[in-house]
Amino acid sequence: MNVTYTERGTGRTVLLLHGGAGPASVTAFADKLAAEHPVRVITPTHPGFDGTERPGDVDSVRKLAGVYRAFLDDLDLRDVAVVGNSIGGWIAAELALAGGGRIAGLTIVDGVGIEVPGHPVADFFSLTFPQIAQASYYDPTGRTIDPGALPEAARAVMAGNRRTLELYAPSMVDPTLRERLGAVEVPALVIWGDSDGIAGPQYGRAYAEAIPGARFVLLERTGHLPQLESPDALIEPLWNFIESTEGKH
């Protein structure tokens, strides 16, 4: 299938996977990463987001990871640093588990997907837009989206994105994922915002503990979307990790 993507920069390949907020949520960060470091940043749009085609049989995060494994094969990408935020982190984890020998490093940024007793993922689909902003940012001032103020086309895209997200991850977790993460064989870094109200820091620590040898970095005064709220704080540990994994595959 065709995958819509953009790219910028030259050098080591970084596959940057967006979350439920859509591809626009990683665009500025991709630009920043490529401008400041010698990397080729590829940012795909998950099939079904922003009006893109989604084949009917691609209806889970695990199947979506299979699409991206084929994507890496089709582009013959090697030594890839995979980075994912929110559901993109979950996809990145599944992609690392899918193998294929093309991934050299895995970075999960405020991901979802695992079950952690006592630390559930927020019931995203029951939240209002103000509640989503409150849960997603350390400082939600000015971050709330008012769909009623948007053009009809933009509202349609948002609605389509939400339906697609719910199809891929209706409960935001896979009960089997946490145990399966023990099979990840590439170096891993887990980065988390200390004020993440979607999946809190203890959830993030559990994510890191489930992956053999994974490092955990906590960002201060940051919520669920560090690439939007704290890009400078995010880019430092991310780049150090990307640099350290070069040539692993």
GIJO-V942966 format. One record per backbone hydrogen bond with DSSP energy under -0.5 kcal/mol. CO is the residue of the C=O (numbers start at 0). NH is the residue of the N-H. Records with the same first field share a line. If there is no record, write none. Layout:
BEGIN
CO->NH ; NH
END
This chain:
BEGIN
1->3
3->44
5->42
7->40
11->39
12->80
13->15 ; 41
14->16 ; 82
15->17
16->84
18->21
21->24
22->25 ; 26
23->27
25->29
26->30
27->31
28->32
29->33
30->34
31->35
32->36
36->38
37->11
38->40
39->13 ; 41
40->7 ; 42
41->15 ; 43
42->5
43->17 ; 45
45->48
47->50
48->51
54->57
56->58
59->63
60->64
61->65
62->66
63->67
64->68
65->69
66->70
67->71
68->72
69->73
70->74
71->76
72->75
79->81 ; 103 ; 104
80->14
81->106
82->16
83->108
84->87
85->88 ; 89 ; 111
86->90
87->91
88->92
89->93
90->94
91->95
92->96
93->97
94->98
95->98
101->79
103->186
104->81
105->188
106->83 ; 108
107->109 ; 190
108->85
112->173
113->115
115->118
121->123
122->125
123->126
127->131
128->132
129->133
130->134
131->135
132->136
134->196 ; 197
135->223 ; 224
137->139
139->142 ; 143
144->146
145->148
146->149
150->154
151->155
152->156
153->157
154->158
155->159
156->160
157->161
158->162
159->163
160->164
161->165
162->166
163->167
164->168
167->60
171->112
173->176 ; 177
175->179
176->180
178->181
179->182
180->183
186->105
187->214
188->107 ; 190
189->216
190->109
191->218
192->195
194->196
197->121
199->202 ; 203
200->204
201->205
202->206
203->207
204->208
205->209
206->210
207->210
209->211
210->213
214->189
216->191 ; 218
218->193 ; 221
221->194
224->227 ; 228
225->229
229->233
230->234
231->235
232->236
233->237
234->238
235->239
236->240
237->241
238->242
239->243
240->244
241->244
242->245
244->247
END
